[in-house]
């Protein structure tokens, strides 16, 4: 048991299958990608065998429920799928365990209308964007209707900044730096902005953004392998310690970036992050905030009340 008093983790950051339009594809890139993926598999002890025919034929959300039960996870939030309708149709089968975010191009003329439909008709809880796939500055007036809707509803938006993809992925772009959202985050303090993977290579810039904008949150998701490409020494412990010291536990949200089977829920990421939090002597209340209750608050869903030392509303 990783937690006391029956506390259940809520994973803010997972994916149902979705298209990867940014991935470079050629024989040279694919060779290096395969080598990198094999190192990653061995490093994290990921499954080496493909799904059995029987498993592959099962409904995807049923397999996810089995994963949540196997690892004693309370709930999970999916950020992407083939479409907003596809995501909503899948997660509505388990509304007490699964939530989802809208994910569609913000540059489209009807982006705000589609976001409102996804929230009001489909029941989605927020908005997901990839910064390096947005071809306009975030403060461009064309995007104002989206920001106004999110601010009016106080809905969270999770934006991936930094390195995107694996070998052959995006390393340079107009909107790769978290500071690209600075003007919007400052103008719309009602919007909770969530930046995943500790900035994925832009940790200092993300901390600077958090310094100015108390509505910016940091998501811990993934293996955070980007730290290996930093010119200065970084560890998962350093990321947690500096983030906790500078913005406190209320703005840190746990995620795994889990996606495809047979890998499923990446429990190793959870174990490593809990270990670091306890090594740093975070209180159990703070650990419960980070590993579930902050996300429950932002998504306006049932919050765990059993905590060390008493009850919390």
Order of alpha helices (4+ residues) and beta strands (2+ residues): beta-alpha-alpha-alpha-beta-alpha-beta-alpha-beta-alpha-beta-alpha-beta-alpha-beta-alpha-beta-alpha-alpha-alpha-beta-beta
